[in-house]
Amino acid sequence: MPDGSFEICLKRWRKPVVSAQTRLEDRLISRWRNITGLKVSIGHFIHKYPHVFEVFMHPIRRNLCCRITRKMKELIKQEEADVKRQELEAVKRVKKLLMMSVNGTLHIHALRLIRRELGLPEDFRDSILGRYTSDFKLVDLEIVALVDRDDDLGVAEIEKWREKEYREKWLSEFETRYAFPINFPTGLKIQGGFRDKLKNWQRLPYIKPYEKKEVIRVSTCGGVERFEKRAVAVLHELLSLTVEKMVEVHQLAHFRRDFAIEVNVRELLLKHPGIFYISTKGNTQTVFLREAYSKGCLIEPNLIYTARRNMLDLVLLRRRKTKLLLTGDEFKEARNTVDYGLDEGGKGHGDWVIPLLENSHKNRS
């Protein structure tokens, strides 16, 4: 074989160089996919949302860097301020959840999973549970207990709807006392006899979420149907207490023991499509309270929901050129002259993403 051909073969089959930089990139990509659940590269994802992420040239190292856009940063700060502003409401939500539990206790891990849904700050264990000692008591590292019940809070949100139905539609107490608002999705095929079964189910008595009971079992509730209806009422109240009236289905399983829900939560939700709606977008099953939404928006929005909705609107813009994006481009050059917290070696915050962005930029070009 000629020498030139041999050199070409060596170059073709040469083993890729594994350096500390490539190992760091592999770890970052692996961690990125585990956290986000996305299979696309970091650079591709960032370039896809210019209203959320801003790619710029590092003023010292002349490498591509990434940061949150000015508008997105404002919305994040707005959400944090709204969470702080509604701290007392968050305290009430946690108290109501504790009042629904069988023993007046909850696992902090379960609360941590739905922290954002309840409008709790990231450090809620110290800023909420540890600060309001007249309401909460930390039994151990992972269990919080209610200090004293508040009967004024022991009224479920569904009772407001029942009272409204009783007064405005002149329905009897027999029809509304244990009923739930039912809104079936469009196109649902209703089988024969279903309406009669639903009517009987609406009238069926059950142990309400805030009614104190030492043991919650099928025998104490008066049968399987009443036991399941109590579970529906507990899940309905939990969703009503959330900021956006929605929770990921797998997160509800962590409350089963504390709320004495001895049924399959997902099957129970699917069994009542007129009350709950399960979305499977983004490889995640999320349950929504159907009555709380109209045309994809919350009927009674709150400050935290509004801030998050504005963030979502910014994400949905994707690569569309808007006045907001064009205005933001005017500030890019000025912002690039800002001090980025460089150390002695000229390395700044966020430099870990630079090689990944450069690789994506080369692939795009």
Rosetta blueprint (number, residue, H / E / L):
1 M L
2 P L
3 D H
4 G H
5 S H
6 F H
7 E H
8 I H
9 C H
10 L H
11 K H
12 R H
13 W L
14 R L
15 K L
16 P L
17 V L
18 V L
19 S L
20 A H
21 Q H
22 T H
23 R H
24 L H
25 E H
26 D H
27 R H
28 L H
29 I H
30 S H
31 R H
32 W H
33 R H
34 N H
35 I H
36 T H
37 G L
38 L L
39 K L
40 V L
41 S L
42 I H
43 G H
44 H H
45 F H
46 I H
47 H H
48 K H
49 Y L
50 P L
51 H L
52 V L
53 F E
54 E E
55 V E
56 F E
57 M E
58 H L
59 P L
60 I L
61 R L
62 R L
63 N L
64 L E
65 C E
66 C E
67 R E
68 I E
69 T L
70 R H
71 K H
72 M H
73 K H
74 E H
75 L H
76 I H
77 K H
78 Q H
79 E H
80 E H
81 A H
82 D H
83 V H
84 K H
85 R H
86 Q L
87 E H
88 L H
89 E H
90 A H
91 V H
92 K H
93 R H
94 V H
95 K H
96 K H
97 L H
98 L H
99 M H
100 M H
101 S L
102 V L
103 N L
104 G L
105 T E
106 L E
107 H E
108 I H
109 H H
110 A H
111 L H
112 R H
113 L H
114 I L
115 R L
116 R L
117 E L
118 L L
119 G L
120 L L
121 P L
122 E L
123 D L
124 F H
125 R H
126 D H
127 S H
128 I H
129 L H
130 G L
131 R L
132 Y L
133 T L
134 S L
135 D L
136 F E
137 K E
138 L E
139 V E
140 D E
141 L L
142 E L
143 I E
144 V E
145 A E
146 L E
147 V L
148 D L
149 R L
150 D L
151 D H
152 D H
153 L H
154 G L
155 V L
156 A L
157 E L
158 I H
159 E H
160 K H
161 W H
162 R H
163 E H
164 K H
165 E H
166 Y H
167 R H
168 E H
169 K L
170 W L
171 L L
172 S L
173 E H
174 F H
175 E H
176 T H
177 R L
178 Y L
179 A L
180 F L
181 P L
182 I L
183 N L
184 F L
185 P L
186 T L
187 G L
188 L L
189 K L
190 I L
191 Q L
192 G L
193 G L
194 F H
195 R H
196 D H
197 K H
198 L H
199 K H
200 N H
201 W H
202 Q H
203 R H
204 L L
205 P L
206 Y L
207 I L
208 K L
209 P L
210 Y L
211 E L
212 K L
213 K L
214 E L
215 V L
216 I L
217 R L
218 V H
219 S H
220 T H
221 C H
222 G L
223 G L
224 V H
225 E H
226 R H
227 F H
228 E H
229 K H
230 R H
231 A H
232 V H
233 A H
234 V H
235 L H
236 H H
237 E H
238 L H
239 L H
240 S H
241 L H
242 T L
243 V L
244 E L
245 K L
246 M E
247 V E
248 E E
249 V H
250 H H
251 Q H
252 L H
253 A H
254 H H
255 F H
256 R H
257 R H
258 D H
259 F H
260 A L
261 I L
262 E L
263 V L
264 N L
265 V H
266 R H
267 E H
268 L H
269 L H
270 L H
271 K L
272 H L
273 P L
274 G L
275 I L
276 F E
277 Y E
278 I E
279 S E
280 T L
281 K H
282 G H
283 N H
284 T L
285 Q L
286 T E
287 V E
288 F E
289 L E
290 R H
291 E H
292 A H
293 Y E
294 S E
295 K L
296 G L
297 C E
298 L E
299 I L
300 E L
301 P L
302 N L
303 L H
304 I H
305 Y H
306 T H
307 A H
308 R H
309 R H
310 N H
311 M H
312 L H
313 D H
314 L H
315 V H
316 L H
317 L L
318 R L
319 R L
320 R L
321 K L
322 T L
323 K H
324 L H
325 L H
326 L H
327 T H
328 G H
329 D H
330 E H
331 F H
332 K H
333 E H
334 A H
335 R H
336 N L
337 T L
338 V L
339 D L
340 Y L
341 G L
342 L L
343 D L
344 E L
345 G L
346 G L
347 K L
348 G L
349 H L
350 G L
351 D H
352 W H
353 V H
354 I H
355 P H
356 L H
357 L H
358 E H
359 N H
360 S H
361 H H
362 K H
363 N H
364 R H
365 S L
